[in-house]
Amino acid sequence: MADVGTTQTPLVDSVDPLLDDAEEAESKEIQLMKQRVEEMEREAKKLRELQAAAESAGSGGGGSDAGVPMETEEDKAVSDGRSVFVGNVDYGATPEEIQGHFQACGTINRVTILCDKFTGHPKGYAYVEFAESEFIDAALAMDNSLFRGRLIKLVMSFRACKIISRLLSSKAGSAEYPFAKNAILSPPLPVPSGRGQALRKGKGLMFYLRQNLPEPKKRQWLQTLFSRQHPQRLLPGSVLKITLEHAPGIFSGVLMSVRRRGPDTSFVLRNVIQRTGVEVQLFVNSPHLKDIKIVQRAGGGPGKEGRRQRRAKLFFLRDSPSKMSSISASLKG
């Protein structure tokens, strides 16, 4: 039992220094907190003293300045008429730097940098008041100029803009022809009775264009050659010779297909030129198309050659240059 007692004593002695260090650290933190609180109390006391001194100075100076008239609304309007608004100002800019930037425009009375009333930080814009209103034009010419690495924006002050708009409105009211908020529109022209019939039937502009836009010759082509049921209609496989306003001027080829879309009807011709297959899509109502000549009609003849050729077979000729060359040779002949 005596041996156990002797072995426990050094354990107790080894724990005591750790506890002492923890208590000392806590006491130091408490002392630091007390010092900070005392400093804050002293600063608050100084602020209260300064505020009281400022209030007493303001109340005492009020009696001495009682004879000085306060700035009226007219004076404020005049000062605003000589001021410009400066936007996108750097937050670290000082009134002296702004004054130096606009010194070449004219004499400056004061520079006001607006700040947030809670934080005291600048808002990023300012007002520059000049001695004369003639200096504003020179200041506005410096719009988008570089100041402390930023492009500043210059406009007239808000109150000055309101005064100018008020003056313009008063002049407009006294003019011979006052400004009207509602546009004066003349009554619509009467529509002839005959032209409104198509609209009453539910037909609009396209119905009118289909009847009057194509030329008489091309209108006849649409009704005969490119119709779906006319006996003289063109079938795929017919050989046509067309005349154009521009190059190549004359082109001959086999009719591959017809796309019937009313006034937008078109057709495709194919031929072999210098061992190269050439396809041309033409619109019937195109102003470049002058004439269509039928060299050989497809279908309607006797025997096997007079059968109507299928469009799929015609498109198969694209992969058969020899057959297409024979057709082109007959065209040349």
C-alpha positions in Angstrom: 0.0 0.0 0.0 2.9 2.3 0.7 4.2 1.7 -2.8 0.9 2.8 -4.3 1.0 6.1 -2.4 4.5 6.8 -3.6 3.5 6.2 -7.2 0.5 8.6 -7.1 2.3 11.6 -5.8 4.3 12.5 -9.0 1.0 12.3 -11.1 -0.6 15.0 -9.0 2.5 17.2 -9.2 2.6 16.8 -13.1 -1.1 18.0 -13.6 -0.9 21.2 -11.5 1.2 23.2 -14.0 -1.4 22.7 -16.8 -4.2 24.0 -14.6 -2.2 27.0 -13.7 -1.5 27.9 -17.3 -5.2 27.7 -18.3 -6.2 29.9 -15.4 -3.5 32.5 -16.3 -4.7 32.5 -20.0 -8.3 33.1 -18.9 -7.3 35.9 -16.6 -5.3 37.6 -19.4 -8.3 37.4 -21.8 -10.6 38.9 -19.1 -8.1 41.7 -18.6 -7.9 42.5 -22.3 -11.7 42.6 -22.6 -11.9 45.0 -19.6 -9.3 47.3 -21.3 -11.3 47.3 -24.5 -14.5 48.2 -22.7 -12.7 51.0 -20.9 -11.4 52.4 -24.2 -14.8 52.3 -25.8 -16.3 54.1 -22.8 -13.7 56.8 -23.0 -14.3 57.2 -26.8 -18.1 57.4 -26.2 -17.5 60.1 -23.5 -15.4 62.1 -25.9 -18.0 61.9 -28.6 -20.7 63.1 -26.2 -18.6 66.0 -25.2 -17.9 67.0 -28.8 -21.6 66.7 -29.6 -22.5 68.9 -26.7 -19.9 71.5 -27.7 -21.2 71.5 -31.2 -24.8 72.0 -30.1 -23.8 74.8 -27.7 -21.8 76.5 -30.5 -24.8 76.2 -32.8 -27.2 77.6 -30.4 -24.8 80.4 -29.4 -24.1 81.3 -33.1 -27.7 81.4 -34.0 -28.3 84.7 -32.2 -25.3 86.3 -33.9 -26.3 85.1 -37.4 -29.9 85.9 -36.9 -29.6 88.9 -39.3 -28.2 86.8 -42.1 -31.0 85.7 -44.5 -31.4 82.0 -45.2 -31.0 80.6 -48.7 -34.4 80.7 -50.5 -35.7 78.4 -53.1 -34.9 80.9 -55.8 -31.3 81.0 -54.7 -31.2 77.2 -54.8 -32.7 77.1 -58.2 -30.1 79.6 -59.5 -27.2 77.6 -58.0 -28.7 74.4 -59.5 -28.8 76.2 -62.9 -25.0 76.6 -62.6 -24.4 73.0 -61.5 -23.6 69.8 -63.3 -24.1 66.2 -62.1 -21.0 64.1 -62.3 -21.6 60.3 -62.2 -19.3 57.3 -62.0 -16.9 59.1 -59.8 -14.1 57.1 -58.1 -14.8 56.5 -54.4 -11.4 57.7 -53.4 -11.7 61.0 -55.3 -11.4 64.3 -53.3 -13.2 67.6 -54.0 -9.8 69.2 -54.9 -9.2 66.5 -57.6 -12.6 67.1 -59.1 -12.1 70.8 -59.0 -8.7 70.4 -60.8 -10.4 68.2 -63.4 -13.0 70.9 -64.3 -10.7 73.9 -63.7 -10.3 74.6 -67.4 -14.1 74.9 -67.9 -14.4 78.0 -65.7 -14.5 79.3 -62.2 -15.9 76.8 -59.7 -17.8 77.9 -56.6 -17.9 74.5 -54.8 -17.7 70.8 -55.3 -20.1 68.5 -53.4 -19.5 64.8 -53.1 -22.6 63.0 -51.8 -22.0 60.4 -49.1 -24.2 57.8 -47.4 -25.7 59.2 -44.2 -25.3 55.9 -42.3 -21.9 54.7 -43.3 -20.3 58.0 -44.6 -18.9 56.3 -47.7 -19.1 58.2 -51.0 -22.0 57.2 -53.3 -20.0 57.6 -56.5 -21.3 60.9 -57.8 -20.9 64.6 -57.1 -22.2 68.1 -58.1 -20.0 70.8 -59.4 -21.3 74.4 -59.1 -19.8 77.0 -61.4 -19.7 80.8 -61.0 -21.6 81.4 -64.3 -24.1 79.3 -66.2 -22.1 79.8 -69.4 -19.5 77.4 -68.1 -21.9 74.4 -68.1 -21.6 73.9 -71.9 -17.8 73.5 -71.5 -18.3 71.1 -68.6 -20.8 69.0 -70.5 -18.4 68.7 -73.4 -16.1 66.7 -71.0 -18.7 63.9 -70.8 -17.0 60.4 -71.0 -13.7 61.9 -70.1 -11.2 59.8 -68.1 -10.9 60.7 -64.3 -8.9 58.4 -62.0 -9.2 55.6 -64.5 -13.0 55.9 -65.0 -15.2 57.4 -67.7 -17.3 60.0 -65.9 -20.9 60.9 -67.0 -22.0 64.5 -67.0 -25.5 65.8 -67.2 -27.3 68.9 -66.0 -28.5 68.9 -62.4 -32.0 67.4 -61.8 -33.5 70.6 -60.6 -32.1 72.6 -63.5 -33.7 70.1 -65.9 -37.0 70.5 -64.1 -36.8 74.3 -64.5 -36.0 74.0 -68.2 -38.8 71.6 -68.8 -41.2 73.9 -66.9 -40.1 76.9 -69.0 -40.5 74.9 -72.2 -44.0 73.7 -71.2 -45.1 77.3 -70.4 -43.8 78.5 -73.7 -45.5 75.7 -75.5 -48.8 76.5 -73.7 -48.7 80.1 -74.8 -47.7 79.3 -78.4 -50.2 79.5 -81.3 -50.3 75.7 -81.7 -50.1 74.2 -78.2 -48.7 70.7 -77.6 -51.4 68.0 -77.6 -51.0 64.7 -75.7 -53.3 62.9 -78.1 -52.2 62.6 -81.7 -54.5 64.2 -84.2 -55.3 61.5 -86.8 -57.1 62.2 -90.0 -60.1 59.9 -90.7 -59.4 56.9 -92.9 -60.2 57.1 -96.6 -63.3 55.3 -97.7 -62.8 51.9 -99.3 -64.5 51.3 -102.7 -67.3 48.8 -102.4 -65.8 46.5 -105.1 -62.5 46.0 -103.4 -63.9 45.0 -100.1 -65.7 41.9 -101.4 -62.6 39.8 -101.3 -62.0 40.7 -97.7 -65.6 39.9 -96.8 -65.1 36.5 -98.3 -62.0 35.9 -96.1 -59.5 36.5 -98.9 -56.7 39.0 -98.4 -53.8 40.4 -100.3 -52.6 37.0 -101.7 -55.9 36.6 -103.5 -55.4 40.0 -105.2 -51.8 39.3 -106.1 -52.5 35.9 -107.6 -54.9 37.6 -110.1 -52.9 40.8 -110.9 -49.2 40.2 -110.2 -48.2 37.7 -113.0 -47.9 39.0 -116.5 -50.6 37.8 -119.0 -48.1 35.5 -120.8 -46.9 34.0 -117.5 -50.4 33.7 -116.2 -51.2 31.7 -119.3 -48.2 29.4 -118.6 -49.5 28.8 -115.1 -52.9 27.9 -116.3 -51.8 25.6 -119.1 -48.2 24.3 -119.0 -47.9 24.2 -115.2 -51.5 23.2 -114.3 -52.3 19.9 -112.7 -55.2 18.9 -115.0 -54.8 20.8 -118.2 -54.3 18.6 -121.3 -51.3 20.7 -122.4 -49.5 20.5 -119.1 -45.8 19.7 -119.0 -44.8 16.3 -117.7 -41.5 15.3 -116.2 -39.1 14.2 -119.0 -40.1 16.9 -121.4 -37.3 18.8 -123.1 -37.5 22.6 -122.8 -35.5 25.5 -124.1 -35.7 28.6 -122.0 -34.5 32.2 -122.6 -33.2 34.3 -119.7 -32.5 38.0 -119.2 -29.0 37.2 -117.8 -26.3 34.6 -118.5 -26.3 32.0 -119.9 -29.1 33.5 -121.9 -30.4 30.3 -123.4 -30.5 27.0 -121.5 -31.9 23.6 -122.7 -32.6 20.7 -120.5 -34.8 17.9 -119.4 -37.7 18.8 -117.1 -37.0 16.9 -113.8 -39.8 18.1 -111.6 -42.4 20.8 -111.2 -43.3 22.4 -107.8 -46.8 23.8 -108.1 -47.4 26.6 -105.5 -49.6 29.0 -107.3 -47.7 32.3 -108.0 -44.6 30.6 -106.5 -44.5 27.7 -109.0 -41.1 26.6 -110.0 -39.5 23.8 -112.1 -36.1 22.1 -112.4 -34.1 21.5 -115.7 -31.1 19.3 -116.0 -28.4 18.9 -118.7 -24.8 17.7 -119.1 -22.3 20.5 -120.0 -18.7 19.4 -120.5 -19.3 16.1 -118.7 -20.7 17.9 -115.7 -24.4 17.6 -114.7 -26.0 21.1 -114.3 -29.4 21.6 -112.7 -31.3 24.9 -112.8 -34.3 25.8 -110.7 -36.5 28.5 -112.3 -39.6 30.3 -111.1 -42.4 30.9 -113.6 -43.1 34.5 -112.3 -39.4 35.4 -112.2 -38.6 38.6 -114.1 -35.5 36.9 -115.5 -37.5 34.3 -117.3 -38.4 35.6 -120.8 -39.6 32.6 -122.8 -40.2 28.8 -122.6 -40.0 26.7 -125.8 -41.1 23.1 -125.8 -38.6 21.0 -127.8 -40.1 17.6 -127.0 -43.0 16.6 -124.9 -42.9 13.6 -122.6 -45.7 11.1 -122.7 -48.8 11.0 -124.9 -47.0 9.4 -127.9 -47.5 5.8 -129.3 -45.4 2.9 -128.2 -43.0 2.4 -125.4 -41.3 5.8 -126.0 -44.6 7.6 -125.5 -45.1 6.4 -122.0 -45.1 8.9 -119.2 -41.7 8.8 -117.5 -41.6 8.5 -113.8 -40.0 11.2 -111.8 -38.0 8.6 -109.8 -36.5 7.4 -113.0 -35.6 10.9 -114.1 -33.7 11.5 -110.8 -32.0 8.2 -111.4 -30.4 9.7 -114.5 -28.2 11.8 -112.2 -26.2 8.6 -111.5 -26.1 7.7 -115.3 -24.0 10.2 -117.1 -24.1 8.1 -120.3 -27.9 8.3 -120.6 -27.9 12.0 -119.8 -25.1 12.6 -122.3 -27.3 11.0 -125.0 -30.2 13.3 -124.1 -27.9 16.3 -124.2 -26.6 15.2 -127.6 -30.1 15.1 -129.0 -30.7 18.6 -127.6 -27.6 20.0 -129.3 -28.6 18.4 -132.6 
